[in-house]
Amino acid sequence: PFVPMSGHAVGGGVGGGDGIEDTNSNQVMLQCNSANLNPPDSCIDACKPAACCYVSTAYLPIEQLFDQHYGIDNNPMRSVDSCASNVGFCQQYGSCEHLNHLKDTSGWHSEDYTYELDIEGVCMAEHIAQFGALECSNVCQPAHCCFSKEYACDDVQLGHLNCDDYSKCQVLYPAPKSMGELLKLAEHIDEVCSIDAMNSVEARSECQDQCKGHLCCFDDGAYGCANDASENCLAFAGCEILVNTPESAISNANNNQANSNTISSNEGSANTNNNTVTKAA
């Protein structure tokens, strides 16, 4: 499994519905959010039970803060083995990721620390493309109420949260497609996923690319998503052919590809023979 750049593997998403139902996760978010970082002591204390989730061979900012708060000899991160593989437990402490993304803005001459949340790097599209969205989604857990529209921040006691602090989290919430865009997408899918198109390996490959991640629309089991409005299953109706394609169509496509390759090979041989004859002449 992918281990993010910070050296730990705390699972869990941006919060989702679990953010409301999981009391322990809520309690951690109440202590670990951008409005409660000066000082970050209560966040550190809330994250102490999950020290094993953040154990790393690197000296991460969270470990440095634990050293300052508890003292090196009493830092729990120095005396426990990693439990990052226990995703069910660690995902409840995803908001502790805040402690890895603090920026001190107090200046050189100040003896006190003034922290701001700094997630621009970890939530950049380029970073997510290379390392995955886990760190970004963990640190954005408290801000799920700002972007998801599933519930208000007041509903989870985060009404005081400044959503602007989490503006970079918007990358996790892409804007929904317009009706016009969905219509064009549906028409294109109907074209590349038609019965006739299934006779072509190239067209079938494009159909598969367009439908990737949306075959759950046709799953009647536990992993089905037909009732999930965010999946826009109506636009992907043409993808059903991929789960109901007759064997004969697949066989014909493969035969057509094989014949095409044979013809190309024969043409190449003919060209080679012509060149040989020309040189001999």
SULHU-V522900 format. One line per field, one symbol per residue. ss: DSSP state (h for helix, s for strand, l for the rest). psi: psi as a letter, one per 20 degrees, with the letter a starting at -180 (. if undefined). burial: # if it has 24 or more other ideal C-beta (glycine too) atoms within 12 Angstrom, else .. A space follows every 10 residues. Layout:
BEGIN
ss=???
psi=???
burial=???
END
This chain:
BEGIN
ss=llllllllll lllllllhhh hlhhhhhhhh hllhhhllll hhhhhhhhhh hhhhllllll hhhhhhhhhh lhhhlhhhll llllllhhhh hhhhhhhhhh lsssllllll llllssslll llllhhhhhh hllhhhhhhl hhhhhhhlll llhhhhllll llhhhhhhhh hhllllllhh hhhhhhhhhh hhllllhhhl hhhhhhhhhh hlllhhhhll llllllllhh hlhhhhhhhh hhllllhhhh hhhhhhhhhh hhhhhhhhhh hhhhhhhhhh l
psi=qporhijrmo aqbigbhhhg hngggghghh hnrhjljnrj ghgghhighk hhhjpqhqnq hhhghhghgi qghjohiijq qpkhimghgh hikhiihhii lqpojhrhjp iqpoqqpnjg ghjqhgghhh irjggghgij ghjhihhhjh rqhhhkkkhi pohhhkhiih himqpqqrhg ghgggggggh gikrghhiip ggghghghgh ipijiiijoi bhjqjhjohi ilhhhjhiih hhikpqhhgg ggghgggghg hgghgghghg hggghggghh .
burial=...#.##### ######.##. .#.####### #######..# .#######.# ######...# ######..#. ....###... ..##....## ########## ##........ ....#.###. .##....#.. ..######## ########.. ..#..#.#.. #.#.##.### ###....... ....##.### .####.#### #.##..##.# #..####... .......... ###.###### ##..#...#. ..#....... .......... .......... .
END
